[in-house]
Amino acid sequence: MTPSRILIIDDDKAVRDSFGAHLEDCGYQIFTAENGRLGLDLFESKSPNLVLVDLRMPEMDGMQVLEIISRRSPLTPLLVASGTGLIKDAVQALRRGAWDYLLKPIADLSILTHAVTAALEKAQLRQENQAYREHLEQLVEERTAALGKANTNLSQINTRLRQIVETTRSLSFCREVQAFGSLLLEEFGQHMMAAGGSIYLKEETGLRLAHALDQGHAAEFIPFPLPEKSLFQKALLEKQPILVHDIGENEAVLPSGWVGYTDGSALLFPLPDDSGGIAGIMGLHSKTPPPFVDQDREIGTILASYSCEALRAVRASEELSENAARFRKILDTIPTGILIVDATTHEIVYTNPSAAGLIGVEPLSITGKICNEVFSTLRAGSWPTALEKEVVQAERTLLTVDRREVPVLKTVSRTTLEGRECFMVNFIDLTEQIRAEADKEKLELQLRQAQKMEALGTLAGGIAHDFNNILTAVLGYSELGLQDLGPQHSFYAKLQAINHAGSRARALVKQILSFSRMQEQLQAPLKVSPILKEVLKLLQSSLPASIQITTAIKADRTVLGDPTQIHQIIMNLCTNAYHAMQMQGGELRVSLEEVTIDATETPSAVNLPPGPYLRLTIADTGTGINPAIIDRIFDPYFTTKDKSKGTGLGLAVVHGIVKRHRGSVTVESTVNAGSCFTVLLPICADTSAERGKQSVSLPRGTEHVLLVDDEKEIVDIGEEMLRRLGYRVTGVVGSLPALDLFKADPFRFDLVITDYNMPGMSGDQMARQMLAIRKELPIIVCTGFSELFDSQRAQALGIRQTLMKPMTMEALANTVREVLVPP
């Protein structure tokens, strides 16, 4: 069979090549031309069976080609493949003889194949009709009656074909699948003179009714699998139109069972989709007059072919509308402000709610206005200048209608909207970002400060270890000296001062460790007034003469707390008061008194349970605190001082200590008049007096003690203390010699007292080896400070007790007896 000849006229070589290659693969003979003039020459010489032409071409456009070929050869199918997509072009092309109109680019070339096949079939039908007419004309004299009937049939066919064209035009205006299904079925019913019928669209799980001519009996949904031998199943399987003259006499199919049919004739048309499957099924019945004939099937096939193309277009249009609505919804909901502005007139074409919110207006109130009218800072003619590049991005300050300045990231790019050249302007509000960056800088500052504090803590640990070793000798020898000398001796007061200074130094080390959070604080009953007096005594010598201290200490009650931390509270608050009065001088007022919070009162500011409290008040006459920041002064790292005067930790530390002591701290302040801090601490039972009345008798013993330290001075003072307590002592400098001595006679010693931090072998390592030899050996480990060793770790190793340096004779005596004679 000779293949059909197809002429492709297009100035785009890629299009000619792709269309040609695809159609050649489909079995057609292809001729191509790059313009209309060459295409007409090939048309005359090759007599193609079909012409596929573009509209926009040099020398001679597609409209002229359509007009010339349709005039010379009306029966040659003319298909238009154009990228313009304009309705007026499609209408003009159809008027000049185009049989079909395809929109480039054609993503699925099966659409092209289908259009070519349909056009050739239509051409063949027209040629057959023409041949039939010519044949009738030759027999006009012999078969006048038959000719009249044939003319009538031809007239009907022509009429129906014209109606098909009109139908396809009406279908092309549909934009929704539901409306398309209704219109298609109505048109089919009219062309086929059918009173009943339905159209179903295929879904994943079955067929859904789109429209019915005779309402009431067609099922809304027919699930898969379809009933065996049903007409719909047959149409789905065969994918071809089905004509049934009388379903009652056709054993290949089964009737639906509905009794409302006027006769047994039926006509079904499957509607193919782009992939070669079935998009839907249309069924017709109850023709007037019955039955359906072959001409109905053929005419219906032509209409169905057009309908499939139209259905694809409608679905594409519906999908495009859905995408446009989805895109509009996205634009309306994203936080980025978007303006679309006409590039020529500077008219605002579109404003999303975010942009309107940034500007401070309603979206519709500025749509259609000129940018210069909305943005008072926008200079005339600045839009094109700002957009010489494809995309312009910069940080700008947006001036709102209420004259607020909003920092934004502005991005301007070119776009096209409904054929108009436009600029799309994006505004991203940078307010939160700038605030976040500021918060980040603040957090980084806090992190650096925390790292400094961590380094300070490490340094404090090292200082504490060495300093406590030194204080062991100072406190130990001064304590022994006080025992040797009576109060009447001239050196007694001097030794007492040395011992007191050593105790102060020990408290200072403890305070350093507490500040660096490297030592757990244990609370015990204590009096606040002596600590307060000590702090004030220190301050009196360090404050300038321009600052006068006034005190009113009216209470001497006991609270449950840590003396180092109470000292820190007072020192921090007094230091802040000093800084507030440093430039102009003033008065520092400090008072301590007992108060009672009654259950009937509502102390919302302190939020404490009723009961007796010590009230510490520290007031100054300095600069005061701004009311705008007074709620933040207890936040960590918050400070209004210069970097050289504060880190923002003082008041935060005070607040934390007071809360741990189950108290409260409040502040009242007036700018340029001063501030008053009030600390409330709950009073506990006072047991110090009873303890003071009891005479202290140190426990004694006669056991043999092995004393180990890497410093000879500490070994000497330890030996002296233990001997005075009645013990036999063997002192060894260094852990390795001590271990060798122990191994020589493990049962010689009743107790081992060792330092923890020693070169060569630490105290815990030595203890581990001794316990491996003598499991029940009592051991006490002394330490100035170590992060790696505490009482829990000691107990896990089998060490009976730990003793903190600098150790007093009382602490040593009590600890030794507790270990040797457990309670």
C-alpha angles and dihedrals in degrees: 000000000000110000119239115260119233126191116206116198113187134132091217108087092198090057093046091049096046095045091043095049092048095048092045087055086054091057102262128132109237133208121179136198129185097215142016097262094055089042092058090050091053091045090057094045102039102031094213121206092225137017123211109193138179120222102219111060137136124255093012124017127217095260091063091046091052092049095048098044095043088052094047098039113015093176095058109101112239118200123187120212108184137158098210096089092197118145092217090057091051093049093047091048093051090049091053094053108280113151096197139005122218124189119226137254092053104199093185111045089196085080088060091047092051092048092049092047092048092048094049090048090049091048090049089051091050091048090050090048090050092047089048091051092048090049090052091049090054089053094042093112094046100041108029094151093046090047091055091052091046090050089051091051091047091049089052091049092048091047091050091047091052089048089052090055091050090047092052089052092053091046091053090066094060116107101178128062093222093054091044092055092050094048093044093053092046091051093048091049090051094047093046094039089234120160094195139037146114141220122218127191119213120244131178095268102030149317120308122204113246099175141343130203093208106040125210108045106055112097115244091223133015111196126215131287095054119219114279116263092008118144092241092053090049092049092050093049099043097036089208133108112273123213117192115186094189120359091196091064096041110090092185092073135040125224120243093239097241111136098204098087114115091212141353097260118113139170126201130188123191113213109220122215131214094273095055093259129110121278095183148330129243120199128190130192142158098054119192107249101013146258122050112238136202091265088060090053093048094046090045090050090056091048091046090053091055090043093056091056090046091048090054090050092048092049090048090049092048091049090048090051091048091049090048091050091046091049091048090050090051091050090048094051106037115102092231113099112235129191124179111203129187107249093218106037098026087228115156104242099177137010124185121213093253092057091045090049091052091050092043100240140100114269096239093047093071100031107112094021126116115257093235089059092055101037108047091189094056110104119220112265094013096118098072091041091053092049105051086119125062093248127018119191128178142143111258140168113246115212109212126209090261089053096253117147114228120186109229141172104233121202121182124189138162122258142158123237120183091336095311123121105235144172118232111211119196122196120193114189107232096188095102092040092053090047090048091050090051090049089048091053089049091050091048089052090050090048091052089048090049090050089052089051090049090052089047089052092053090049090047091055092053092046092048093054096050095037094050090054089054092046090051089066094041096049094037097052093041090051091049090046091053089052092050096047127057124228089258093062116105092232095049095086091046092052089046090054090049090051091047091049090049090052089050089051091050090052089048091054089049090051092051091052091047092050091051089046091235096124128055112237119229117203121220136163110285141159117247098200097071091049090048092051091049092052092047090050090055092046094048091065095044103043119089120253090251090071117071121199118217118187134191110179105176102156135062100179127138129251131188105249151101116281094216093054093045087052089051093052092054095042094049094049093046091047091052089050090051091051090050091055099033097107103040103021124225144157128312109204117195124180136171121193142151118253135174125222107212123214089234092059122087105219095181092161094058100026094205130148118254118273144087118318139179109236115207113191123190114181134173138187094225136119097303128216127286109247089226092067104028092100090058102048093098092053114111114262093006109134140150094198128101116270089253092058106041148008099202092251103101100080092035089056091047091051092049094049093048092050091050087053089053092246138112139240124204136174137210120189143171121196112253090002103074144253135269123204118196122196121191119196123181115247117234133195112293109234099156094089093057091048091049093054092055115088112237114230114184116227115246138199147175102222124127112255127196106211116196129184135142092230117071094209091060092046090052096048091045092052091050093050094047094047090052087054090055100257128135107236135197110190121200127183109219134020099249095057089045092053091050091050091050094048090053091062113003094181096050093090130059095195139015120211112187139171116242104217108056132143119253095019128014122231095253091051091051090047091051092055093045091050090050087060098037111020098189095049111134110231132182119195119205121202137176090203138321132169089203097055131054139145094277093053089046092054091047089057093048095255110148101213145352126223124200121224136265086052124195125216090248093053091046094049094048095045094049093052092045089055098042096041108029113202 
